[in-house]
């Protein structure tokens, strides 16, 4: 198991480095595209700032608390997007028949799809997230202790795993869906937007849905309640605040099962 994982990581790094070297042949373009990606990524933050220009709280949470949610959400999603975002192109490979050629290569098709067109410009998405967290964390009125300090990097790591699992899981749906691109984007990109705000601004039944059906609440909302020492406005059990690692493992396991099942039942398009 460890040997297989090590080989997978090495192959991913090798393919990603190959695409990066190709992009680095045009350094000015690469830098400008990275900065442009960072600027676009900060537009959602601008929307939050404009909201707080007219109200002191959103859903019962202060500006620093909402920006903390925004930063952890964007950082988790950005890393997952960099690692597995291009899996959403699986439907194109299936329609064009290029998935067939991937299946005969001595590298996992998932790794090939995930590293396709890998470019450092995508790392620009990390810039606003890291900057926001650097600003928000010192301004949080939280009872910091060892547990809460450790929870911050843990929640980001779990958020990355959950989003990565959702990327692969939704990509796997393309094995059975004809046109499912819009539906899958509503889970990935829609989920990223959803987790930037307190769940208290949404209806209680909707919050239950993104807790027990599509577990987006475990990306940052539940662990953030522990960090901020805030009661859950939706009345969820307090134990859920520590469930993100378990949820992350379950989502990734389900994604792996869905991917392997899809590949096992895949039949060439003949194109």
DOKEFI-416592 format. One record per residue (C-alpha): y, z, x; residue in one letter. Coordinates in Angstrom, 1 decimal. Layout:
N
y=Y	z=Z	x=X	vexlum=a
...
***
This chain:
271
y=0.0	z=0.0	x=0.0	vexlum=x
y=2.5	z=1.0	x=2.7	vexlum=x
y=1.6	z=-2.1	x=4.8	vexlum=x
y=2.1	z=-4.4	x=1.8	vexlum=x
y=5.4	z=-2.7	x=1.0	vexlum=x
y=6.5	z=-3.1	x=4.6	vexlum=x
y=5.6	z=-6.8	x=4.6	vexlum=x
y=7.5	z=-7.3	x=1.4	vexlum=x
y=10.6	z=-5.7	x=2.7	vexlum=x
y=10.4	z=-7.6	x=6.0	vexlum=x
y=10.0	z=-10.9	x=4.1	vexlum=x
y=12.9	z=-10.1	x=1.8	vexlum=x
y=15.1	z=-9.3	x=4.8	vexlum=x
y=14.1	z=-12.5	x=6.6	vexlum=x
y=14.8	z=-14.8	x=3.7	vexlum=x
y=18.1	z=-13.0	x=2.9	vexlum=x
y=19.2	z=-13.3	x=6.6	vexlum=x
y=18.3	z=-17.0	x=6.5	vexlum=x
y=20.6	z=-17.6	x=3.5	vexlum=x
y=23.3	z=-15.4	x=5.1	vexlum=x
y=23.3	z=-17.4	x=8.4	vexlum=x
y=23.8	z=-20.5	x=6.3	vexlum=x
y=26.8	z=-19.0	x=4.5	vexlum=x
y=28.2	z=-17.7	x=7.8	vexlum=x
y=28.7	z=-21.3	x=9.0	vexlum=x
y=31.8	z=-21.3	x=6.8	vexlum=x
y=33.3	z=-17.8	x=7.6	vexlum=x
y=36.7	z=-18.3	x=6.0	vexlum=x
y=35.2	z=-19.5	x=2.8	vexlum=x
y=32.7	z=-16.6	x=2.9	vexlum=x
y=35.5	z=-14.0	x=3.4	vexlum=x
y=37.7	z=-15.4	x=0.7	vexlum=x
y=34.8	z=-15.6	x=-1.8	vexlum=x
y=34.0	z=-12.0	x=-1.0	vexlum=x
y=37.5	z=-10.8	x=-1.6	vexlum=x
y=37.6	z=-12.9	x=-4.8	vexlum=x
y=34.4	z=-11.2	x=-6.0	vexlum=x
y=35.9	z=-7.8	x=-5.3	vexlum=x
y=39.1	z=-8.6	x=-7.1	vexlum=x
y=37.2	z=-9.8	x=-10.2	vexlum=x
y=35.1	z=-6.7	x=-10.1	vexlum=x
y=38.2	z=-4.6	x=-10.3	vexlum=x
y=39.4	z=-6.1	x=-13.6	vexlum=x
y=37.3	z=-3.7	x=-15.7	vexlum=x
y=38.8	z=-0.8	x=-13.9	vexlum=x
y=42.3	z=-2.2	x=-14.7	vexlum=x
y=41.3	z=-2.1	x=-18.4	vexlum=x
y=40.3	z=1.5	x=-18.1	vexlum=x
y=43.6	z=2.4	x=-16.4	vexlum=x
y=45.5	z=0.6	x=-19.1	vexlum=x
y=43.7	z=2.6	x=-21.7	vexlum=x
y=44.6	z=5.9	x=-20.1	vexlum=x
y=48.2	z=4.8	x=-20.0	vexlum=x
y=48.2	z=5.3	x=-23.8	vexlum=x
y=45.8	z=8.2	x=-24.2	vexlum=x
y=44.9	z=11.3	x=-22.0	vexlum=x
y=41.2	z=11.2	x=-22.8	vexlum=x
y=38.5	z=8.7	x=-23.8	vexlum=x
y=35.7	z=10.1	x=-25.8	vexlum=x
y=36.6	z=13.6	x=-24.8	vexlum=x
y=36.6	z=12.7	x=-21.0	vexlum=x
y=39.5	z=12.7	x=-18.6	vexlum=x
y=40.6	z=9.8	x=-16.5	vexlum=x
y=38.8	z=11.1	x=-13.3	vexlum=x
y=35.6	z=11.6	x=-15.3	vexlum=x
y=35.6	z=8.2	x=-16.8	vexlum=x
y=36.4	z=6.6	x=-13.5	vexlum=x
y=33.5	z=8.5	x=-12.0	vexlum=x
y=31.2	z=7.0	x=-14.6	vexlum=x
y=32.7	z=3.6	x=-13.9	vexlum=x
y=32.2	z=3.9	x=-10.1	vexlum=x
y=28.6	z=5.1	x=-10.3	vexlum=x
y=27.8	z=2.4	x=-12.9	vexlum=x
y=29.4	z=-0.5	x=-11.0	vexlum=x
y=27.9	z=0.6	x=-7.6	vexlum=x
y=24.4	z=0.9	x=-9.1	vexlum=x
y=24.7	z=-2.5	x=-10.9	vexlum=x
y=26.3	z=-4.2	x=-7.9	vexlum=x
y=23.5	z=-3.2	x=-5.5	vexlum=x
y=20.8	z=-4.2	x=-8.0	vexlum=x
y=22.6	z=-7.5	x=-8.7	vexlum=x
y=22.7	z=-8.2	x=-4.9	vexlum=x
y=19.0	z=-7.5	x=-4.6	vexlum=x
y=17.6	z=-9.0	x=-7.8	vexlum=x
y=20.4	z=-10.7	x=-9.7	vexlum=x
y=19.2	z=-14.2	x=-9.0	vexlum=x
y=15.9	z=-13.5	x=-10.8	vexlum=x
y=17.8	z=-14.5	x=-14.0	vexlum=x
y=17.4	z=-18.1	x=-12.7	vexlum=x
y=13.7	z=-18.0	x=-13.3	vexlum=x
y=14.0	z=-20.1	x=-16.5	vexlum=x
y=15.6	z=-22.9	x=-14.5	vexlum=x
y=12.7	z=-22.9	x=-12.0	vexlum=x
y=10.2	z=-22.9	x=-14.9	vexlum=x
y=11.9	z=-25.9	x=-16.6	vexlum=x
y=12.4	z=-27.9	x=-13.4	vexlum=x
y=8.9	z=-27.1	x=-12.1	vexlum=x
y=10.2	z=-25.6	x=-8.8	vexlum=x
y=8.3	z=-22.4	x=-9.6	vexlum=x
y=5.1	z=-24.3	x=-8.9	vexlum=x
y=6.0	z=-24.9	x=-5.3	vexlum=x
y=6.9	z=-21.2	x=-4.9	vexlum=x
y=3.4	z=-20.2	x=-6.0	vexlum=x
y=1.7	z=-22.1	x=-3.1	vexlum=x
y=3.9	z=-20.5	x=-0.4	vexlum=x
y=2.6	z=-17.4	x=1.4	vexlum=x
y=5.5	z=-15.3	x=0.0	vexlum=x
y=5.8	z=-13.5	x=-3.3	vexlum=x
y=7.6	z=-15.8	x=-5.9	vexlum=x
y=9.6	z=-12.7	x=-6.9	vexlum=x
y=11.0	z=-12.4	x=-3.3	vexlum=x
y=11.7	z=-16.1	x=-3.2	vexlum=x
y=13.7	z=-16.1	x=-6.5	vexlum=x
y=15.5	z=-12.8	x=-5.6	vexlum=x
y=16.7	z=-14.0	x=-2.3	vexlum=x
y=17.7	z=-17.5	x=-3.4	vexlum=x
y=21.2	z=-18.4	x=-2.4	vexlum=x
y=21.7	z=-14.9	x=-0.9	vexlum=x
y=25.3	z=-14.7	x=0.3	vexlum=x
y=27.4	z=-11.9	x=1.8	vexlum=x
y=30.1	z=-12.7	x=-0.8	vexlum=x
y=28.1	z=-10.9	x=-3.4	vexlum=x
y=28.6	z=-7.7	x=-1.4	vexlum=x
y=32.2	z=-7.9	x=-2.4	vexlum=x
y=31.1	z=-6.3	x=-5.7	vexlum=x
y=30.5	z=-3.1	x=-3.8	vexlum=x
y=34.1	z=-2.8	x=-2.6	vexlum=x
y=35.8	z=-1.7	x=-5.8	vexlum=x
y=32.9	z=0.6	x=-6.7	vexlum=x
y=33.0	z=2.5	x=-3.4	vexlum=x
y=36.8	z=2.7	x=-3.4	vexlum=x
y=36.8	z=4.1	x=-7.0	vexlum=x
y=34.2	z=6.8	x=-6.1	vexlum=x
y=36.2	z=7.8	x=-3.0	vexlum=x
y=39.2	z=8.3	x=-5.2	vexlum=x
y=37.5	z=9.9	x=-8.2	vexlum=x
y=35.1	z=12.4	x=-6.6	vexlum=x
y=37.8	z=14.7	x=-5.1	vexlum=x
y=39.6	z=14.7	x=-8.4	vexlum=x
y=36.7	z=15.9	x=-10.5	vexlum=x
y=37.0	z=19.4	x=-12.0	vexlum=x
y=33.3	z=20.1	x=-11.5	vexlum=x
y=31.6	z=23.3	x=-10.3	vexlum=x
y=30.3	z=21.7	x=-7.1	vexlum=x
y=27.1	z=23.2	x=-5.6	vexlum=x
y=24.2	z=21.9	x=-3.6	vexlum=x
y=22.4	z=20.5	x=-6.7	vexlum=x
y=25.4	z=18.7	x=-8.1	vexlum=x
y=26.3	z=17.2	x=-4.7	vexlum=x
y=22.7	z=15.9	x=-4.3	vexlum=x
y=22.8	z=14.6	x=-7.8	vexlum=x
y=25.5	z=12.0	x=-7.0	vexlum=x
y=23.6	z=9.9	x=-4.5	vexlum=x
y=20.4	z=10.5	x=-6.5	vexlum=x
y=21.9	z=9.1	x=-9.7	vexlum=x
y=23.2	z=6.1	x=-7.9	vexlum=x
y=19.8	z=5.4	x=-6.4	vexlum=x
y=18.1	z=5.9	x=-9.8	vexlum=x
y=20.7	z=3.6	x=-11.4	vexlum=x
y=20.0	z=0.9	x=-8.8	vexlum=x
y=16.2	z=1.2	x=-9.5	vexlum=x
y=16.8	z=1.1	x=-13.3	vexlum=x
y=19.0	z=-1.9	x=-13.2	vexlum=x
y=16.7	z=-3.7	x=-10.7	vexlum=x
y=13.8	z=-3.0	x=-13.0	vexlum=x
y=15.7	z=-4.4	x=-15.9	vexlum=x
y=16.6	z=-7.5	x=-13.9	vexlum=x
y=13.0	z=-8.2	x=-13.2	vexlum=x
y=11.8	z=-7.2	x=-16.7	vexlum=x
y=14.3	z=-9.5	x=-18.5	vexlum=x
y=13.5	z=-12.3	x=-16.0	vexlum=x
y=9.9	z=-12.0	x=-16.9	vexlum=x
y=10.7	z=-12.7	x=-20.6	vexlum=x
y=11.4	z=-16.3	x=-19.5	vexlum=x
y=7.7	z=-16.8	x=-19.1	vexlum=x
y=7.4	z=-16.7	x=-22.9	vexlum=x
y=10.9	z=-17.5	x=-24.2	vexlum=x
y=12.3	z=-21.0	x=-24.4	vexlum=x
y=16.0	z=-20.1	x=-24.4	vexlum=x
y=16.4	z=-16.4	x=-23.7	vexlum=x
y=19.2	z=-16.4	x=-21.2	vexlum=x
y=21.9	z=-15.0	x=-23.6	vexlum=x
y=19.5	z=-12.2	x=-24.8	vexlum=x
y=18.6	z=-11.1	x=-21.3	vexlum=x
y=22.2	z=-11.1	x=-20.1	vexlum=x
y=23.1	z=-8.7	x=-23.0	vexlum=x
y=20.7	z=-6.2	x=-21.4	vexlum=x
y=21.8	z=-6.6	x=-17.8	vexlum=x
y=25.5	z=-7.4	x=-17.8	vexlum=x
y=25.9	z=-5.8	x=-21.2	vexlum=x
y=24.2	z=-2.7	x=-19.9	vexlum=x
y=26.5	z=-2.6	x=-16.9	vexlum=x
y=29.6	z=-2.7	x=-19.1	vexlum=x
y=28.2	z=-0.1	x=-21.5	vexlum=x
y=27.5	z=2.5	x=-18.7	vexlum=x
y=31.1	z=2.3	x=-17.5	vexlum=x
y=32.2	z=4.4	x=-20.5	vexlum=x
y=31.2	z=7.8	x=-21.9	vexlum=x
y=28.4	z=7.5	x=-24.4	vexlum=x
y=30.5	z=9.7	x=-26.7	vexlum=x
y=32.5	z=6.7	x=-27.7	vexlum=x
y=29.5	z=5.0	x=-29.3	vexlum=x
y=27.6	z=5.8	x=-32.5	vexlum=x
y=24.9	z=8.4	x=-32.2	vexlum=x
y=22.1	z=6.1	x=-33.3	vexlum=x
y=23.2	z=3.6	x=-30.7	vexlum=x
y=23.1	z=6.2	x=-28.0	vexlum=x
y=19.6	z=7.1	x=-29.1	vexlum=x
y=18.7	z=3.4	x=-28.7	vexlum=x
y=20.0	z=3.2	x=-25.1	vexlum=x
y=18.3	z=6.5	x=-24.3	vexlum=x
y=14.8	z=6.0	x=-25.7	vexlum=x
y=14.5	z=2.2	x=-26.0	vexlum=x
y=16.5	z=0.6	x=-23.3	vexlum=x
y=17.1	z=3.6	x=-21.0	vexlum=x
y=20.6	z=2.8	x=-19.9	vexlum=x
y=21.8	z=6.4	x=-20.5	vexlum=x
y=19.8	z=7.4	x=-17.5	vexlum=x
y=21.8	z=5.2	x=-15.1	vexlum=x
y=24.7	z=7.6	x=-14.9	vexlum=x
y=25.5	z=9.3	x=-18.3	vexlum=x
y=22.8	z=12.0	x=-18.4	vexlum=x
y=23.0	z=12.9	x=-14.7	vexlum=x
y=26.8	z=12.8	x=-14.9	vexlum=x
y=26.8	z=15.4	x=-17.6	vexlum=x
y=25.0	z=17.7	x=-15.2	vexlum=x
y=27.4	z=17.0	x=-12.4	vexlum=x
y=30.4	z=17.5	x=-14.6	vexlum=x
y=28.8	z=20.6	x=-16.3	vexlum=x
y=29.6	z=19.1	x=-19.7	vexlum=x
y=27.6	z=19.6	x=-22.9	vexlum=x
y=26.1	z=16.4	x=-24.4	vexlum=x
y=28.4	z=15.3	x=-27.2	vexlum=x
y=25.5	z=13.5	x=-28.9	vexlum=x
y=23.2	z=16.5	x=-28.9	vexlum=x
y=20.5	z=15.2	x=-26.6	vexlum=x
y=18.2	z=17.8	x=-24.9	vexlum=x
y=19.6	z=19.2	x=-21.7	vexlum=x
y=16.3	z=18.4	x=-19.9	vexlum=x
y=17.2	z=14.6	x=-20.0	vexlum=x
y=19.9	z=15.2	x=-17.4	vexlum=x
y=17.1	z=15.4	x=-14.7	vexlum=x
y=14.9	z=12.6	x=-16.1	vexlum=x
y=16.5	z=9.7	x=-14.3	vexlum=x
y=14.0	z=9.5	x=-11.4	vexlum=x
y=11.0	z=9.5	x=-13.8	vexlum=x
y=12.7	z=6.8	x=-16.0	vexlum=x
y=13.5	z=4.7	x=-12.9	vexlum=x
y=9.8	z=4.8	x=-11.8	vexlum=x
y=8.7	z=3.9	x=-15.4	vexlum=x
y=11.1	z=1.0	x=-15.7	vexlum=x
y=10.1	z=-0.4	x=-12.3	vexlum=x
y=6.4	z=0.0	x=-13.1	vexlum=x
y=6.9	z=-1.8	x=-16.5	vexlum=x
y=8.9	z=-4.6	x=-14.8	vexlum=x
y=6.1	z=-5.1	x=-12.2	vexlum=x
y=3.5	z=-5.2	x=-14.9	vexlum=x
y=5.5	z=-7.7	x=-16.9	vexlum=x
y=6.1	z=-9.9	x=-13.9	vexlum=x
y=2.5	z=-10.0	x=-12.9	vexlum=x
y=1.4	z=-10.6	x=-16.4	vexlum=x
y=3.8	z=-13.5	x=-16.7	vexlum=x
y=2.6	z=-15.1	x=-13.5	vexlum=x
y=-1.0	z=-14.7	x=-14.4	vexlum=x
y=-0.5	z=-16.5	x=-17.7	vexlum=x
y=1.9	z=-19.1	x=-16.4	vexlum=x
y=1.0	z=-22.7	x=-16.8	vexlum=x
y=2.8	z=-25.5	x=-14.9	vexlum=x
y=5.3	z=-27.5	x=-16.9	vexlum=x
y=4.1	z=-30.6	x=-15.1	vexlum=x
y=7.6	z=-31.7	x=-14.1	vexlum=x
***
